Amino acid sequence: MRFLQAQLLGLICIVSVTVGFTPALHGQTPSRLVRLELRIPNRSQRMQIVANENEMSTIEVNDVGKFGFLPSLSDSSDSRVHLRIFDIAVAPRRELGAIDLTVGGDMVETKTDPAFGVKVLQVKRL
């Protein structure tokens, strides 16, 4: 597991990439990277995370919880991302919801509790 640290206006979030989360894809090399911008729940801070296609990236937000973001691409044109959002502080992890996003589109508020603002900045082929 790789760990990155991002400091946002005094808020420290731990970001990690978990390899092989999706059992059906275990052992496959990801073909695309997805760069997301997140607006943190109950705060005005924003952060960026990078996740391999079909692999979960996680963040920990102080006083809010631990969350996972699992992007998949719905077509070969790299224009649409299906993003599943998980609460990973509980066992077993619980899916909070999912959202379909357009690459380069506006930030969209999730209908999860807590709610995140999410924007897909880029999809990059490896």
N, C-alpha and C positions, 0 to 999 in steps of 0.2 A: 504494500500500500504506500502510495506517495503522499506526503503531506506538504501543504503550502500554507503560509500564514499571510493574511491580509489585515492591515490595521486601517479601520475606517473611523475617523473622528473619535478616537478613544475606544471604539468597540472592536474587540479582537474576535475574529471568526476563524475557526479551523476548517480548512477545505481539504478534502482528500478524495482520491479516486479509488474506488473499489473495483478490482478487476474480476471478471467472471461472475458477476451477480446474477445474470440471466442464465439459468441452467441450459437452456436450449442452445445458447450461443457460446457455451464454455469451450475454450480452445480455439475459437475463431479469432482472427486478427481483425480489429476494427478497421473499417475502410474510410471513416470520416470523423473529424473532430467538430464538436458543436460548441461555440462560444456564446454564453448567455450573460445577460445583465440582469441582476436581481435587485429588487427593492426590498429591503429587510422589513419584516412585519413590525408594525407599531413604531417604526422609526423612519426617518427620511434618508438614511444612508443607503447607498447603492454599492454593489460589488459585482465583479465579474468572475465567472467560473468557466472552466473548459472541461468538457466531458467527451470521452470517446462514445461514438454511436453504440447504443445498446449496453452501456456500462454506467453505473451509478456514480455520481459525484455527490459528496456530502458536505454540509456546512453545519456548524454549531454556532448558534446565536445565544449569547449570554442572556439569561432570564427568560428565554423563549423556548428553546429546545434544539434538537438535532434533526436535520431533515435531509432527505436524499432526493436527487433529481436524475431521472432516467430518460434520456432523449432517444428517440428512434425517428428515422426518416421514412416518410410515407411514399417517396418516389425516388427515381434516379436523378431527378433534376436539381436536387439539393434546395428546393424552394419551400418545403413544408416540414415542420418538426412536430412530432407528437411527444409531449413531455408529461411523464407520470411523476407525481410528487408523493413522497413517503415521510411518515414520522418514524424515524429509526431509533428513537429513544426508548421505544417499547419493544418487547419481544413477544411474539414475532412482530417484525416491522409491519406497519399498517399503512395502506395506500390511502392518502387523503383526497386524491383526485387526479385528474388529467386535463390537459389543455392542448389544443392544436394551434400552432403559431406559424406565421409567415416569416421567413428569413428577411431581416431588414425592416420588418414592420414596426408598428407602434408597440409600446409597452402595454401589456394586458394584465389586468388584475385577475388572479386565480380565484376560484370559488371555494377555496380550501379554508380551514380554520387551523392556524392563522392564515391570512391571505398574503400572498407575495405578488409583487409586480414582476413580470417576466418579459424579457425581450430577447429575441435571437439575433445576435450581432453578426454571426458568420458561421458558415459551414465550410470546412476545408477538407478536401480529399487528401488522404495520405499516400 
